[in-house]
Amino acid sequence: MRVASHATWRSEAEAMMMKEAFMHYLQHEHIFPGEAPELLSYREISYNEIALPAQAPPPELQLDDLLNQAKASGTLGTYIRQLALSRDMLTYRAARFESGQISRDYWSRLLNDEVNASKEKLLRVAVLLQLSCEEAEEMLEKAGYSLSPTILRDVIVGYCLQRRIYDFAEIEETLADREVQSLFNDRKGA
């Protein structure tokens, strides 16, 4: 096998590693780099002849390390509290929150991580807090959810967040026009 050019390697890092290994091979065989092109045209080099530098495998994370990383990333309540504080919406305002059917008690329990929030309620919180699509994704991820590209409601809500459409009536109308499930289907108490 002839030594391949950089374009045939899978990554730039792999290409650099092969180049370094090749230069090491040339030096070990007492071939100077300027002579290499002429010499290579006369003989093929086996892949096994080029000794790649040993790479240490990535260290395995212990359970305690993983748990510490999870704790450091913050809880759902902490994240929502930060977002609400940055938008001056930490304090419950009945008129505003009731439009999203979020009660004072629920808001308090959500901020204090005392409730397992449904995806519907978190989507409503995203609209209430006027989150970006990325902020909503991170919030949902902290609760174990995501905006799915295959769930029509998620696609529509993500679209609205991207276009900064934060009016529940407009979002609900868009959902209804497409015959997609409402954001208010979990009305078992707010």
Contact map, one row per residue, 1 for C-alpha under 8 A:
1110000000000000000000000000000000000000000111100000000000000000000000000000000000000000000000000000000000000000000000000000000000000000000000000000000000000000000000000000000000000000000000
1111000000000000000000000000000000000000000111000000000000000000000000000000000000000000000000000000000000000000000000000000000000000000000000000000000000000000000000000000000000000000000000
1111100000000000000000000000000000000000000010000000000000000000000000000000000000000000000000000000000000000000000000000000000000000000000000000000000000000000000000000000000000000000000000
0111111110000000000000000000000000000000000000000000000000000000000000000000000000000000000000000000000000000000000000000000000000000000000000000000000000000000000000000000000000000000000000
0011111110000000000000000000000000000000000000000000000000000000000000000000000000000000000000000000000000000000000000000000000000000000000000000000000000000000000000000000000000000000000000
0001111110010010000000000000000000000000000000000000000000000000000000000000000000000000000000000000000000000000000000000000000000000000000000000000000000000000000000000000000000000000000000
0001111111000000000000000000000000000000000000000000000000000000000000000000000000000000000000000000000000000000000000000000000000000000000000000000000000000000000000000000000000000000000000
0001111111000000000000000000000000000000000000000000000000000000000000000000000000000000000000000000000000000000000000000000000000000000000000000000000000000000000000000000000000000000000000
0001111111110110000000000000000000000000000000000000000000000000000000000000000000000000000000000000000000000000000000000000000000000000000000000000000000000000000000000000000000000000000000
0000001111110110000000000000000000000000000000000000000000000000000000000000000000000000000000000000000000000000000000000000000000000000000000000000000000000000000000000000000000000000000000
0000000011111110000000000000000000000000000000000000000000000000000000000000000000000000000000000000000000000000000000000000000000000000000000000000000000000000000000000000000000000000000000
0000010011111111000000000000000000000000000000000000000000000000000000000000000000000000000000000000000000000000000000000000000000000000000000000000000000000000000000000000000000000000000000
0000000000111111100000000000000000000000000000000000000000000000000000000000000000000000000000000000000000000000000000000000000000000000000000000000000000000000000000000000000000000000000000
0000000011111111110000000000000000000000000000000000000000000000000000000000000000000000000000000000000000000000000000000000000000000000000000000000000000000000000000000000000000000000000000
0000010011111111111000000000000000000000000000000000000000000000000000000000000000000000000000000000000000000000000000000000000000000000000000000000000000000000000000000000000000000000000000
0000000000011111111100000000000000000000000000000000000000000000000000000000000000000000000000000000000000000000000000000000000000000000000000000000000000000000000000000000000000000000000000
0000000000001111111110000000000000000000000000000001100000000000000000000000000000000000000000000000000000000000000000000000000000000000000000000000000000000000000000000000000000000000000000
0000000000000111111111000000000000000000000000000001000000000000000000000000000000000000000000000000000000000000000000000000000000000000000000000000000000000000000000000000000000000000000000
0000000000000011111111100000000000000000000000000000000000000000000000000000000000000000000000000000000000000000000000000000000000000000000000000000000000000000000000000000000000000000000000
0000000000000001111111110000000000000000000000000000000000000000000000000000000000000000000000000000000000000000000000000000000000000000000000000000000000000000000000000000000000000000000000
0000000000000000111111111000000000000000000000000111100000000000000000000000000000000000000000000000000000000000000000000000000000000000000000000000000000000000000000000000000000000000000000
0000000000000000011111111100000000000000000000000100000000000000000000000000000000000000000000000000000000000000000000000000000000000000000000000000000000000000000000000000000000000000000000
0000000000000000001111111110000010000000000000000000000000000000000000000000000000000000000000000000000000000000000000000000000000000000000000000000000000000000000000000000000000000000000000
0000000000000000000111111111000000000000000000000000000000000000000000000000000000000000000000000000000000000000000000000000000000000000000000000000000000000000000000000000000000000000000000
0000000000000000000011111111100000000000000000001110000000000000000000000000000000000000000000000000000000000000000000000000000000000000000000000000000000000000000000000000000000000000000000
0000000000000000000001111111111110010000000000000000000000000000000000000000000000000000000000000000000000000000000000000000000000000000000000000000000000000000000000000000000000000000000000
0000000000000000000000111111111100000000000000000000000000000000000000000000000000000000000000000000000000000000000000000000000000000000000000000000000000000000000000000000000000000000000000
0000000000000000000000011111111000000000000000000000000000000000000000000000000000000000000000000000000000000000000000000000000000000000000000000000000000000000000000000000000000000000000000
0000000000000000000000001111111000000000000000000000000000000000000000000000000000000000000000000000000000000000000000000000000000000000000000000000000000000000000000000000000000000000000000
0000000000000000000000000111111100000000000000000000000000000000000000000000000000000000000000000000000000000000000000000000000000000000000000000000000000000000000000000000000000000000000000
0000000000000000000000000111111110110000000000000000000000000000000000000000000000000000000000000000000000000000000000000000000000000000000000000000000000000000000000000000000000000000000000
0000000000000000000000000110011111110000000000000000000000000000000000000000000000000000000000000000000000000000000000000000000000000000000000000000000000000000000000000000000000000000000000
0000000000000000000000100100001111111000000000000000000000000000000000000000000000000000000000000000000000000000000000000000000000000000000000000000000000000000000000000000000000000000000000
0000000000000000000000000000000111111000000000000000000000000000000000000000000000000000000000000000000000000000000000000000000000000000000000000000000000000000000000000000000000000000000000
0000000000000000000000000000001111111110000000000000000000000000000000000000000000000000000000000000000000000000000000000000000000000000000000000000000000000000000000000000000000000000000000
0000000000000000000000000100001111111111000000000000000000000000000000000000000000000000000000000000000000000000000000000000000000000000000000000000000000000000000000000000000000000000000000
0000000000000000000000000000000011111111100000000000000000000000000000000000000000000000000000000000000000000000000000000000000000000000000000000000000000000000000000000000000000000000000000
0000000000000000000000000000000000111111110000000000000000000000000000000000000000000000000000000000000000000000000000000000000000000000000000000000000000000000000000000000000000000000000000
0000000000000000000000000000000000111111111000000000000000000000000000000000000000000000000000000000000000000000000000000000000000000000000000000000000000000000000000000000000000000000000000
0000000000000000000000000000000000011111111110000000000000000000000000000000000000000000000000000000000000000000000000000000000000000000000000000000000000000000000000000000000000000000000000
0000000000000000000000000000000000001111111100000000000000000000000000000000000000000000000000000000000000000000000000000000000000000000000000000000000000000000000000000000000000000000000000
0000000000000000000000000000000000000111111100000000000000000000000000000000000000000000000000000000000000000000000000000000000000000000000000000000000000000000000000000000000000000000000000
0000000000000000000000000000000000000011111110000000000000000000000000000000000000000000000000000000000000000000000000000000000000000000000000000000000000000000000000000000000000000000000000
1100000000000000000000000000000000000001111111000000000000000000000000000000000000000000000000000000000000000000000000000000000000000000000000000000000000000000000000000000000000000000000000
1110000000000000000000000000000000000001001111101100000000000000000000000000000000000000000000000000000000000000000000000000000000000000000000000000000000000000000000000000000000000000000000
1100000000000000000000000000000000000000000111111100000000000000000000000000000000000000000000000000000000000000000000000000000000000000000000000000000000000000000000000000000000000000000000
1000000000000000000000000000000000000000000011111100000000000000000000000000000000000000000000000000000000000000000000000000000000000000000000000000000000000000000000000000000000000000000000
0000000000000000000000000000000000000000000001111110000000000000000000000000000000000000000000000000000000000000000000000000000000000000000000000000000000000000000000000000000000000000000000
0000000000000000000000001000000000000000000011111110000000000000000000000000000000000000000000000000000000000000000000000000000000000000000000000000000000000000000000000000000000000000000000
0000000000000000000011001000000000000000000011111111000000000000000000000000000000000000000000000000000000000000000000000000000000000000000000000000000000000000000000000000000000000000000000
0000000000000000000010001000000000000000000000011111100000000000000000000000000000000000000000000000000000000000000000000000000000000000000000000000000000000000000000000000000000000000000000
0000000000000000110010000000000000000000000000000111110000000000000000000000000000000000000000000000000000000000000000000000000000000000000000000000000000000000000000000000000000000000000000
0000000000000000100010000000000000000000000000000011111000000000000000000000000000000000000000000000000000000000000000000000000000000000000000000000000000000000000000000000000000000000000000
0000000000000000000000000000000000000000000000000001111100000000000000000000000000000000000000000000000000000000000000000000000000000000000000000000000000000000000000000000000000000000000000
0000000000000000000000000000000000000000000000000000111110000000000000000000000000000000000000000000000000000000000000000000000000000000000000000000000000000000000000000000000000000000000000
0000000000000000000000000000000000000000000000000000011111000000000000000000000000000000000000000000000000000000000000000000000000000000000000000000000000000000000000000000000000000000000000
0000000000000000000000000000000000000000000000000000001111100000000000000000000000000000000000000000000000000000000000000000000000000000000000000000000000000000000000000000000000000000000000
0000000000000000000000000000000000000000000000000000000111110000000000000000000000000000000000000000000000000000000000000000000000000000000000000000000000000000000000000000000000000000000000
0000000000000000000000000000000000000000000000000000000011111000000000000000000000000000000000000000000000000000000000000000000000000000000000000000000000000000000000000000000000000000000000
0000000000000000000000000000000000000000000000000000000001111100000000000000000000000000000000000000000000000000000000000000000000000000000000000000000000000000000000000000000000000000000000
0000000000000000000000000000000000000000000000000000000000111110110000000000000000000000000000000000000000000000000000000000000000000000000000000000000000000000000000000000000000000000000000
0000000000000000000000000000000000000000000000000000000000011111110000000000000000000000000000000000000000000000000000000000000000000000000000000000000000000000000000000000000000000000000000
0000000000000000000000000000000000000000000000000000000000001111111000000000000000000000000000000000000000000000000000000000000000000000000000000000000000000000000000000000000000000000000000
0000000000000000000000000000000000000000000000000000000000000111111100000000000000000000000000000000000000000000000000000000000000000000000000000000000000000000000000000000000000000000000000
0000000000000000000000000000000000000000000000000000000000001111111110000000000000000000000000000000000000000000000000000000000000000000000000000000000000000000000000000000000000000000000000
0000000000000000000000000000000000000000000000000000000000001111111111000000000000000000000000000000000000000000000000000000000000000000000000000000000000000000000000000000000000000000000000
0000000000000000000000000000000000000000000000000000000000000011111111100000000000000000000000000000000000000000000000000000000000000000000000000000000000000000000000000000000000000000000000
0000000000000000000000000000000000000000000000000000000000000001111111110000000000000000000000000000000000000000000000000000000000000000000000000000000000000000000000000000000000000000000000
0000000000000000000000000000000000000000000000000000000000000000111111111000000000000000000000000000000000000000000000000000000000000000000000000000000000000000000000000000000000000000000000
0000000000000000000000000000000000000000000000000000000000000000011111111100000000000000000000000000000000000000000000000000000000000000000000000000000000000000000000000000000000000000000000
0000000000000000000000000000000000000000000000000000000000000000001111111110000000000000000000000000000000000000000000000000000000000000000000000000000000000000000000000000000000000000000000
0000000000000000000000000000000000000000000000000000000000000000000111111100000000000000000000000000000000000000000000000000000000000000000000000000000000000000000000000000000000000000000000
0000000000000000000000000000000000000000000000000000000000000000000011111110000000000000000000000000000000000000000000000000000000000000000000000000000000000000000000000000000000000000000000
0000000000000000000000000000000000000000000000000000000000000000000001111111011000000000000000000000000000000000000000000000000000000000000000000000000000000000000000000000000000000000000000
0000000000000000000000000000000000000000000000000000000000000000000000101111111000000000000000000000000000000000100000000000000000000000000001000000000000000000000000000000000000000000000000
0000000000000000000000000000000000000000000000000000000000000000000000000111111100000000000000000000000000000010100000000000000000000000001001100000000000000000000000000000000000000000000000
0000000000000000000000000000000000000000000000000000000000000000000000000011111110000000000000000000000000000111100000000000000000000000000000000000000000000000000000000000000000000000000000
0000000000000000000000000000000000000000000000000000000000000000000000000111111111000000000000000000000000000011100000000000000000000000000000000000000000000000000000000000000000000000000000
0000000000000000000000000000000000000000000000000000000000000000000000000111111111100000000000000000000000000000000000000000000000000000001000000000000000000000000000000000000000000000000000
0000000000000000000000000000000000000000000000000000000000000000000000000001111111110000000000000000000000000010000000000000000000000000001000000000000000000000000000000000000000000000000000
0000000000000000000000000000000000000000000000000000000000000000000000000000111111111000010000000000000000000010000000000000000000000000000000000000000000000000000000000000000000000000000000
0000000000000000000000000000000000000000000000000000000000000000000000000000011111111100000000000000000000000000000000000000000000000000000000000000000000000000000000000000000000000000000000
0000000000000000000000000000000000000000000000000000000000000000000000000000001111111110000000000000000000000000000000000000000010000000000000000000000000000000000000000000000000000000000000
0000000000000000000000000000000000000000000000000000000000000000000000000000000111111111110000000000000000000000000000000000000010000000000000000000000000000000000000000000000000000000000000
0000000000000000000000000000000000000000000000000000000000000000000000000000000011111111110000000000000000000000000000000000000000000000000000000000000000000000000000000000000000000000000000
0000000000000000000000000000000000000000000000000000000000000000000000000000000001111111100000000000000000000000000000000000000000000000000000000000000000000000000000000000000000000000000000
0000000000000000000000000000000000000000000000000000000000000000000000000000000000111111110000000000000000000000000000000000000010000000000000000000000000000000000000000000000000000000000000
0000000000000000000000000000000000000000000000000000000000000000000000000000000000011111111000000000000000000000000000000000000000000000000000000000000000000000000000000000000000000000000000
0000000000000000000000000000000000000000000000000000000000000000000000000000000000011111111110000000000000000000000000000000000010000000000000000000000000000000000000000000000000000000000000
0000000000000000000000000000000000000000000000000000000000000000000000000000000010011011111100000000000000000000000000000000000000000000000000000000000000000000000000000000000000000000000000
0000000000000000000000000000000000000000000000000000000000000000000000000000000000000001111110000000000000000000000000000000000000000000000000000000000000000000000000000000000000000000000000
0000000000000000000000000000000000000000000000000000000000000000000000000000000000000000111111001000000100100000000000000000000000000000000000000000000000000000000000000000000000000000000000
0000000000000000000000000000000000000000000000000000000000000000000000000000000000000000101111111000000000000000000000000000000000000000000000000000000000000000000000000000000000000000000000
0000000000000000000000000000000000000000000000000000000000000000000000000000000000000000000111111100001100000000000000000000000000000000000000000000000000000000000000000000000000000000000000
0000000000000000000000000000000000000000000000000000000000000000000000000000000000000000000011111110000000000000000000000000000000000000000000000000000000000000000000000000000000000000000000
0000000000000000000000000000000000000000000000000000000000000000000000000000000000000000000011111111000000000000000000000000000100000000000000000000000000000000000000000000000000000000000000
0000000000000000000000000000000000000000000000000000000000000000000000000000000000000000000111111111111000000000000000000000000100000000000000000000000000000000000000000000000000000000000000
0000000000000000000000000000000000000000000000000000000000000000000000000000000000000000000001111111111000000000000000000000000000000000000000000000000000000000000000000000000000000000000000
0000000000000000000000000000000000000000000000000000000000000000000000000000000000000000000000111111110000000000000000000000000000000000000000000000000000000000000000010000000000000000000000
0000000000000000000000000000000000000000000000000000000000000000000000000000000000000000000000011111110000000000000000000001100100000000000000000000000000000000000000010000000000000000000000
0000000000000000000000000000000000000000000000000000000000000000000000000000000000000000000000001111111000000000000000000000000000000000000000000000000000000000000000000000000000000001000001
0000000000000000000000000000000000000000000000000000000000000000000000000000000000000000000000001111111101100000000000001000000000000000000000000000000000000000000000000000000000000000000001
0000000000000000000000000000000000000000000000000000000000000000000000000000000000000000000001001100111111100000000000000000000000000000000000000000000000000000000000000000000000000000000001
0000000000000000000000000000000000000000000000000000000000000000000000000000000000000000000101000000011111110000000000000000000000000000000000000000000000000000000000000000000000000000000000
0000000000000000000000000000000000000000000000000000000000000000000000000000000000000000000000000000001111111000000000000000000000000000000000000000000000000000000000000000000000000000000000
0000000000000000000000000000000000000000000000000000000000000000000000000000000000000000000000000000011111111100001000000000000000000000000000000000000000000000000000000000000000000000000001
0000000000000000000000000000000000000000000000000000000000000000000000000000000000000000000100000000011111111110000000000000000000000000000000000000000000000000000000000000000000000000000000
0000000000000000000000000000000000000000000000000000000000000000000000000000000000000000000000000000000111111111000000000000000000000000000000000000000000000000000000000000000000000000000000
0000000000000000000000000000000000000000000000000000000000000000000000000000000000000000000000000000000011111111111000000000000000000000000000000000000000000000000000000000000000000000000000
0000000000000000000000000000000000000000000000000000000000000000000000000000100000000000000000000000000001111111111110000000000000000000000000000000000000000000000000000000000000000000000000
0000000000000000000000000000000000000000000000000000000000000000000000000001110110000000000000000000000000111111110000000000000000000000000000000000000000000000000000000000000000000000000000
0000000000000000000000000000000000000000000000000000000000000000000000000000110000000000000000000000000000011111110000000000000000000000000000000000000000000000000000000000000000000000000000
0000000000000000000000000000000000000000000000000000000000000000000000000011110000000000000000000000000000001111111100000000000000000000000000000000000000000000000000000000000000000000000000
0000000000000000000000000000000000000000000000000000000000000000000000000000000000000000000000000000000000001111111100000000000000000000000000000000000000000000000000000000000000000000000000
0000000000000000000000000000000000000000000000000000000000000000000000000000000000000000000000000000000001001100111110000000000000000000000000000000000000000000000000000000000000000000000000
0000000000000000000000000000000000000000000000000000000000000000000000000000000000000000000000000000000000000100111111000000000000000000000000100000000000000000000000000000000000000000000000
0000000000000000000000000000000000000000000000000000000000000000000000000000000000000000000000000000000000000100001111101100000000000000000000100000000000000000000000000000000000000000000000
0000000000000000000000000000000000000000000000000000000000000000000000000000000000000000000000000000000000000000000111111100000000000000000000000000000000000000000000000000000000000000000000
0000000000000000000000000000000000000000000000000000000000000000000000000000000000000000000000000000000000000000000011111110000000000000000100001000000000000000000000000000000000000000000000
0000000000000000000000000000000000000000000000000000000000000000000000000000000000000000000000000000000000000000000001111111000000000000000000000000000000000000000000000000000000000011110000
0000000000000000000000000000000000000000000000000000000000000000000000000000000000000000000000000000010000000000000011111111100000000000000000000000000000000000000000000000000000000011010000
0000000000000000000000000000000000000000000000000000000000000000000000000000000000000000000000000000000000000000000011111111110000000000001100000000000000000000000000000000000000000000000000
0000000000000000000000000000000000000000000000000000000000000000000000000000000000000000000000000000000000000000000000111111111000000001000000000000000000001000000000000000000000000010000000
0000000000000000000000000000000000000000000000000000000000000000000000000000000000000000000000000001000000000000000000011111111100000000000000000000000000000000000000000000000000000010000000
0000000000000000000000000000000000000000000000000000000000000000000000000000000000000000000000000001000000000000000000001111111110000000000000000000000000000000000000000000000000000000000000
0000000000000000000000000000000000000000000000000000000000000000000000000000000000000000000000000000000000000000000000000111111111100001000000000000000000000000000000000000000000000000000000
0000000000000000000000000000000000000000000000000000000000000000000000000000000000000000000000000000000000000000000000000011111111100000000000000000000000000000100001110000000000000000000000
0000000000000000000000000000000000000000000000000000000000000000000000000000000000000000000000011001000000000000000000000001111111100000000000000000000000000000000001000000000000000000000000
0000000000000000000000000000000000000000000000000000000000000000000000000000000000110010100000000000000000000000000000000000111111100000000000000000000000000000000000000000000000000000000000
0000000000000000000000000000000000000000000000000000000000000000000000000000000000000000000000000000000000000000000000000000011111110000000000000000000000000000100101000000000000000000000000
0000000000000000000000000000000000000000000000000000000000000000000000000000000000000000000000000000000000000000000000000000011111111111000000000000000000000000100000000000000000000000000000
0000000000000000000000000000000000000000000000000000000000000000000000000000000000000000000000000000000000000000000000000000000001111111000000000000000000000000110100000000000000000000000000
0000000000000000000000000000000000000000000000000000000000000000000000000000000000000000000000000000000000000000000000000000000000111111100000000000000000000100110000000000000000000000000000
0000000000000000000000000000000000000000000000000000000000000000000000000000000000000000000000000000000000000000000000000000000000111111110000000000000000000000000000000000000000000000000000
0000000000000000000000000000000000000000000000000000000000000000000000000000000000000000000000000000000000000000000000000000000000111111111000000000000000000000000000000000000000000000000000
0000000000000000000000000000000000000000000000000000000000000000000000000000000000000000000000000000000000000000000000000010010000111111111100000000000000000000000000000000000000000000000000
0000000000000000000000000000000000000000000000000000000000000000000000000000000000000000000000000000000000000000000000000000000000001111111110000110000000000000000000000000000000000000000000
0000000000000000000000000000000000000000000000000000000000000000000000000000000000000000000000000000000000000000000000000000000000000111111111000000000000000000000000000000000000000000000000
0000000000000000000000000000000000000000000000000000000000000000000000000001001100000000000000000000000000000000000000000100000000000011111111100000000000000000000000000000000000000000000000
0000000000000000000000000000000000000000000000000000000000000000000000000000000000000000000000000000000000000000000000100100000000000001111111111110000000000000000000000000000000000000000000
0000000000000000000000000000000000000000000000000000000000000000000000000000000000000000000000000000000000000000000000000000000000000000111111111100000000000000000000000000000000000000000000
0000000000000000000000000000000000000000000000000000000000000000000000000011000000000000000000000000000000000000000000000000000000000000011111111000000000000000000000000000000000000000000000
0000000000000000000000000000000000000000000000000000000000000000000000000001000000000000000000000000000000000000000110000000000000000000001111111000000000000000000000000000000000000000000000
0000000000000000000000000000000000000000000000000000000000000000000000000000000000000000000000000000000000000000000000000000000000000000000111111100000000000000000000000000000000000000000000
0000000000000000000000000000000000000000000000000000000000000000000000000000000000000000000000000000000000000000000000100000000000000000000111111110000000000000000000000000000000000000000000
0000000000000000000000000000000000000000000000000000000000000000000000000000000000000000000000000000000000000000000000000000000000000000100110011111000000000000000000000000000000000000000000
0000000000000000000000000000000000000000000000000000000000000000000000000000000000000000000000000000000000000000000000000000000000000000100100001111101001100100000000000000000000000000000000
0000000000000000000000000000000000000000000000000000000000000000000000000000000000000000000000000000000000000000000000000000000000000000000000000111111001100000000000000000000000000000000000
0000000000000000000000000000000000000000000000000000000000000000000000000000000000000000000000000000000000000000000000000000000000000000000000000011111101100000000000000000000000000000000000
0000000000000000000000000000000000000000000000000000000000000000000000000000000000000000000000000000000000000000000000000000000000000000000000000001111101100000000000000000000000000000000000
0000000000000000000000000000000000000000000000000000000000000000000000000000000000000000000000000000000000000000000000000000000000000000000000000011111111100000000000000000000000000000000000
0000000000000000000000000000000000000000000000000000000000000000000000000000000000000000000000000000000000000000000000000000000000000000000000000000111111110000000000000000000000010000000000
0000000000000000000000000000000000000000000000000000000000000000000000000000000000000000000000000000000000000000000000000000000000000000000000000000001111111000000000000000001000011100000000
0000000000000000000000000000000000000000000000000000000000000000000000000000000000000000000000000000000000000000000000000000000000000000000000000011111111111100000000000000000000000000000000
0000000000000000000000000000000000000000000000000000000000000000000000000000000000000000000000000000000000000000000000000000000000000000000000000011111111111110000000000000000000000000000000
0000000000000000000000000000000000000000000000000000000000000000000000000000000000000000000000000000000000000000000000000000000000000000000000000000000111111111000000000010011000000000000000
0000000000000000000000000000000000000000000000000000000000000000000000000000000000000000000000000000000000000000000000000010000000000000000000000000000011111111100000000010000000000000000000
0000000000000000000000000000000000000000000000000000000000000000000000000000000000000000000000000000000000000000000000000000000000001000000000000010000001111111110000000000000000000000000000
0000000000000000000000000000000000000000000000000000000000000000000000000000000000000000000000000000000000000000000000000000000000000000000000000000000000111111111000000000000000000000000000
0000000000000000000000000000000000000000000000000000000000000000000000000000000000000000000000000000000000000000000000000000000000000000000000000000000000011111111111000010000000000000000000
0000000000000000000000000000000000000000000000000000000000000000000000000000000000000000000000000000000000000000000000000000001001111000000000000000000000001111111111000000000000000000000000
0000000000000000000000000000000000000000000000000000000000000000000000000000000000000000000000000000000000000000000000000000000000011000000000000000000000000111111110000000000000000000000000
0000000000000000000000000000000000000000000000000000000000000000000000000000000000000000000000000000000000000000000000000000000000000000000000000000000000000011111110000000000000000000000000
0000000000000000000000000000000000000000000000000000000000000000000000000000000000000000000000000000000000000000000000000000000001010000000000000000000000000001111111000000000000000000000000
0000000000000000000000000000000000000000000000000000000000000000000000000000000000000000000000000000000000000000000000000000000000000000000000000000000000000001111111100110000000000000000000
0000000000000000000000000000000000000000000000000000000000000000000000000000000000000000000000000000000000000000000000000000001101000000000000000000000000000001100111110110000000000000000000
0000000000000000000000000000000000000000000000000000000000000000000000000000000000000000000000000000000000000000000000000000001000000000000000000000000000000000000011111110000000000000000000
0000000000000000000000000000000000000000000000000000000000000000000000000000000000000000000000000011000000000000000000000000001000000000000000000000000000000000000001111111000000000000000000
0000000000000000000000000000000000000000000000000000000000000000000000000000000000000000000000000000000000000000000000000000000000000000000000000000000000000000000000111111100000000000000000
0000000000000000000000000000000000000000000000000000000000000000000000000000000000000000000000000000000000000000000000000000000000000000000000000000000000000000000011111111110000000000000000
0000000000000000000000000000000000000000000000000000000000000000000000000000000000000000000000000000000000000000000000000000000000000000000000000000000000011001000011111111111000000000000000
0000000000000000000000000000000000000000000000000000000000000000000000000000000000000000000000000000000000000000000000000000000000000000000000000000000000000000000000011111111100000110000000
0000000000000000000000000000000000000000000000000000000000000000000000000000000000000000000000000000000000000000000000000000000000000000000000000000000000000000000000001111111110000000000000
0000000000000000000000000000000000000000000000000000000000000000000000000000000000000000000000000000000000000000000000000000000000000000000000000000000000010000000000000111111111000000000000
0000000000000000000000000000000000000000000000000000000000000000000000000000000000000000000000000000000000000000000000000000000000000000000000000000000010010000000000000011111111111100000000
0000000000000000000000000000000000000000000000000000000000000000000000000000000000000000000000000000000000000000000000000000000000000000000000000000000000000000000000000001111111111100000000
0000000000000000000000000000000000000000000000000000000000000000000000000000000000000000000000000000000000000000000000000000000000000000000000000000000000000000000000000000111111110000000000
0000000000000000000000000000000000000000000000000000000000000000000000000000000000000000000000000000000000000000000000000000000000000000000000000000000000000000000000000000011111110000000000
0000000000000000000000000000000000000000000000000000000000000000000000000000000000000000000000000000000000000000000000000000000000000000000000000000000000000000000000000000001111111000000000
0000000000000000000000000000000000000000000000000000000000000000000000000000000000000000000000000000000000000000000000000000000000000000000000000000000110000000000000000000001111111100000000
0000000000000000000000000000000000000000000000000000000000000000000000000000000000000000000000000000000000000000000000000000000000000000000000000000000010000000000000000000001100111110100000
0000000000000000000000000000000000000000000000000000000000000000000000000000000000000000000000000000000000000000000000000000000000000000000000000000000010000000000000000001001100011111100000
0000000000000000000000000000000000000000000000000000000000000000000000000000000000000000000000000000000000000000000000011011000000000000000000000000000000000000000000000001000000001111110000
0000000000000000000000000000000000000000000000000000000000000000000000000000000000000000000000000000100000000000000000011000000000000000000000000000000000000000000000000000000000000111111000
0000000000000000000000000000000000000000000000000000000000000000000000000000000000000000000000000000000000000000000000010000000000000000000000000000000000000000000000000000000000001111111000
0000000000000000000000000000000000000000000000000000000000000000000000000000000000000000000000000000000000000000000000011000000000000000000000000000000000000000000000000000000000000011111110
0000000000000000000000000000000000000000000000000000000000000000000000000000000000000000000000000000000000000000000000000000000000000000000000000000000000000000000000000000000000000001111111
0000000000000000000000000000000000000000000000000000000000000000000000000000000000000000000000000000000000000000000000000000000000000000000000000000000000000000000000000000000000000000011111
0000000000000000000000000000000000000000000000000000000000000000000000000000000000000000000000000000000000000000000000000000000000000000000000000000000000000000000000000000000000000000011111
0000000000000000000000000000000000000000000000000000000000000000000000000000000000000000000000000000111001000000000000000000000000000000000000000000000000000000000000000000000000000000001111
